Amino acid sequence: MKTTYKKHEIRAKVQTDARWACKAVVALYKFQTSEEKYLRESVFQNQVGFNGVDAEILSSFAEQIIAGRTMSEKQMTIIFRAMGKYAGQLEKIAYG
């Protein structure tokens, strides 16, 4: 039986658990368009992926995570701070 999480539970996890937060960054990055990934910007108002404020830094972090790098304490602080606002998107990603 698969465990399901509600939006508020996802928010709490991605703001406090490094494993959850890094997986969330990568999951959101995958929803960036090819152009957005290349530019590290949010170009389209499509309600998926990173917003314009976070696109550059979180895209960089996602690429580093995908490459196998471990995030520093400072990077994790930034990720934890940013991820809460994406809880709704992450819930949709997880449950289609």
NORZI-V492975 format. One line per field, one symbol per residue. ss: DSSP state (@ for helix, = for strand, . for the rest). psi: psi as a letter, one per 40 degrees, with the letter a starting at -180 (. if undefined). burial: I if it has 16 or more other ideal C-beta (glycine too) atoms within 10 Angstrom, else O. Layout:
ss: ???
psi: ???
burial: ???
//
This chain:
ss: ......@@@@@@@@...@@@@@@@@@@@@@...@@@@@@...............@@@@@@@@@@@@......@@@@@@@@@@@@@@@@@@@@@@@.
psi: hhhiiidddddddeedhdddddddddddddeiidddddefihdigeeiaiiddeddddddddddddeeihiiddddddddddddeedddddddde.
burial: OOOOIOOOOIIOIIIOOOOIIIOIIOIIIOOIOOOIIOOIOIOOOOOIIIOOOIIOOIIOIIOIIOOOOOIOOOIOOOIIOIIOOIIOIIIOIOOO
//
